[in-house]
Amino acid sequence: MTGILGGNPKDEPMHYGEIYNVWQASMMAKGAISAYRAYIFHAGDKDLKKILEALIDQAELEVSECDKLLTDNGIATAPNLPDRPDAKLEDIPVGARFTDPEIFASISTAIATGLVACSQVMAQSIREDVGALFGKYHLTKAALGLRILKLSKEKGWLIPPPLQIKRPEMVNA
């Protein structure tokens, strides 16, 4: 194929939806970094802190890659949020402190939302490199989601929806 949408995908223009999606992904990741850093101060469980650190690492990678993609295409990036000052768990008043189950609920919701968002960007992209980038993020978020699920089961934080323990008997007519 030749023309404006042929050849190297990095040489193709991004369409407005791709630009917005990449910009929004960067902005969401910047917000996530700030929130996850605050959660680390609130978290008491060392395994939860490790997952939060992995989530921060992933969000920082997404910011770096999305901002580079935007910059390479002449698009201004969203501003970074200021760093938070350090805090100690024991200095946070009990009534103002997020509990480990609350942190789990928040990060698991964020992962689920991120998976849907990545799928949408992949479906809307016409540049293969943009679709592949969000496919990579999708796979990483799925793996992190599995880690979060396993941890929540081990710690007793998971509150499942109603379970069908006993199935009604089928009536043969």
C-alpha positions as CSV (number, residue, x, y, z in Angstrom):
1,M,0.0,0.0,0.0
2,T,1.2,3.5,-0.8
3,G,0.1,6.9,0.2
4,I,-0.4,8.7,3.5
5,L,-1.4,5.4,5.3
6,G,1.3,3.2,3.8
7,G,4.7,2.2,4.9
8,N,6.1,2.7,8.3
9,P,3.3,3.3,10.8
10,K,5.4,5.8,12.7
11,D,5.5,7.9,9.6
12,E,1.7,7.9,9.4
13,P,-0.3,10.8,10.9
14,M,-2.2,10.0,14.1
15,H,-6.0,10.7,13.8
16,Y,-7.7,12.9,16.4
17,G,-9.0,9.9,18.3
18,E,-5.6,8.4,18.6
19,I,-4.1,11.7,19.8
20,Y,-6.8,12.1,22.4
21,N,-6.6,8.5,23.5
22,V,-2.8,8.6,23.9
23,W,-3.0,12.0,25.7
24,Q,-5.8,10.8,28.0
25,A,-3.8,7.5,28.8
26,S,-0.8,9.6,29.8
27,M,-3.0,11.9,32.0
28,M,-4.7,8.9,33.6
29,A,-1.3,7.3,34.3
30,K,0.0,10.5,35.8
31,G,-3.0,10.6,38.2
32,A,-2.5,6.9,39.0
33,I,1.1,7.5,39.9
34,S,0.1,10.1,42.4
35,A,-2.7,8.0,43.9
36,Y,-0.6,4.8,44.1
37,R,2.2,6.7,45.9
38,A,-0.4,8.0,48.4
39,Y,-1.7,4.5,48.8
40,I,1.8,3.2,49.7
41,F,1.8,5.6,52.7
42,H,-1.6,4.1,53.8
43,A,-0.9,0.5,53.1
44,G,0.1,-1.8,55.9
45,D,0.5,-5.0,54.0
46,K,4.0,-5.5,52.5
47,D,2.7,-7.6,49.6
48,L,0.2,-4.9,48.7
49,K,3.0,-2.3,48.8
50,K,4.9,-4.5,46.2
51,I,1.9,-4.5,43.9
52,L,1.5,-0.8,44.3
53,E,5.2,-0.3,43.4
54,A,4.7,-2.5,40.3
55,L,1.6,-0.4,39.3
56,I,3.7,2.8,39.7
57,D,6.5,1.3,37.5
58,Q,3.9,0.4,34.8
59,A,2.2,3.8,35.0
60,E,5.6,5.5,34.7
61,L,6.4,3.4,31.6
62,E,3.0,4.4,30.1
63,V,3.6,8.1,30.8
64,S,7.1,7.9,29.2
65,E,6.0,6.0,26.1
66,C,2.7,8.0,25.6
67,D,4.4,11.3,26.1
68,K,7.2,10.4,23.6
69,L,4.6,9.3,21.0
70,L,2.8,12.6,21.5
71,T,6.0,14.7,21.4
72,D,7.3,12.9,18.3
73,N,4.0,13.9,16.6
74,G,4.2,17.5,17.7
75,I,1.5,17.3,20.4
76,A,1.9,18.9,23.8
77,T,1.7,16.5,26.7
78,A,-0.3,16.9,29.9
79,P,1.6,18.3,32.8
80,N,3.1,16.0,35.5
81,L,1.6,16.2,38.9
82,P,3.8,17.4,41.8
83,D,5.5,14.7,43.9
84,R,3.9,14.0,47.3
85,P,5.9,14.5,50.5
86,D,6.7,11.3,52.4
87,A,4.3,10.2,55.1
88,K,4.4,7.4,57.7
89,L,1.4,5.1,58.2
90,E,1.4,5.8,62.0
91,D,1.2,9.6,61.3
92,I,-2.1,9.3,59.3
93,P,-5.1,9.5,61.6
94,V,-7.1,6.3,61.7
95,G,-10.3,8.0,60.4
96,A,-8.4,9.5,57.5
97,R,-6.5,6.3,56.6
98,F,-7.3,4.1,53.6
99,T,-7.4,0.5,54.7
100,D,-5.7,-2.3,52.8
101,P,-9.1,-3.7,51.6
102,E,-10.1,-0.2,50.4
103,I,-6.8,0.2,48.5
104,F,-7.3,-3.3,47.0
105,A,-10.8,-2.3,45.8
106,S,-9.6,0.9,44.2
107,I,-6.6,-0.7,42.4
108,S,-8.7,-3.6,41.1
109,T,-11.3,-1.2,39.8
110,A,-8.6,0.8,38.1
111,I,-7.1,-2.3,36.5
112,A,-10.5,-3.3,35.2
113,T,-11.2,0.1,33.8
114,G,-7.7,0.2,32.3
115,L,-8.3,-3.1,30.5
116,V,-11.4,-1.7,28.9
117,A,-9.7,1.5,27.9
118,C,-6.8,-0.3,26.3
119,S,-9.2,-2.5,24.3
120,Q,-11.0,0.6,23.0
121,V,-7.8,2.3,22.0
122,M,-6.7,-0.9,20.2
123,A,-10.0,-1.1,18.3
124,Q,-10.0,2.6,17.3
125,S,-6.4,2.8,16.2
126,I,-5.4,2.7,12.5
127,R,-1.7,3.1,13.3
128,E,-0.4,-0.4,14.1
129,D,2.2,0.9,16.5
130,V,-0.5,2.7,18.6
131,G,-2.7,-0.4,18.7
132,A,0.3,-2.6,19.6
133,L,1.4,-0.2,22.3
134,F,-2.0,-0.5,24.0
135,G,-2.0,-4.2,23.4
136,K,1.2,-4.4,25.4
137,Y,-0.4,-2.3,28.2
138,H,-3.5,-4.6,28.1
139,L,-1.3,-7.7,28.6
140,T,0.6,-6.1,31.5
141,K,-2.6,-4.8,33.2
142,A,-4.1,-8.3,32.9
143,A,-1.1,-9.8,34.6
144,L,-1.1,-7.2,37.3
145,G,-4.9,-7.8,37.7
146,L,-4.2,-11.5,38.3
147,R,-1.6,-10.7,40.9
148,I,-4.1,-8.4,42.6
149,L,-6.8,-11.1,42.5
150,K,-4.6,-13.8,44.0
151,L,-3.4,-11.4,46.8
152,S,-7.0,-10.4,47.6
153,K,-8.0,-14.1,47.9
154,E,-5.0,-14.8,50.1
155,K,-5.7,-11.8,52.4
156,G,-9.5,-12.3,52.5
157,W,-10.2,-8.9,50.9
158,L,-12.2,-10.2,48.0
159,I,-16.0,-9.8,48.5
160,P,-17.5,-12.0,45.8
161,P,-20.9,-11.4,44.3
162,P,-23.6,-13.9,45.3
163,L,-22.4,-17.4,44.5
164,Q,-24.7,-20.2,43.2
165,I,-23.7,-23.0,45.5
166,K,-26.6,-25.3,44.8
167,R,-28.2,-25.4,41.4
168,P,-31.9,-26.0,41.0
169,E,-32.8,-29.4,39.7
170,M,-33.8,-29.5,36.1
171,V,-37.4,-30.7,35.4
172,N,-37.7,-32.9,32.3
173,A,-40.9,-32.2,30.5
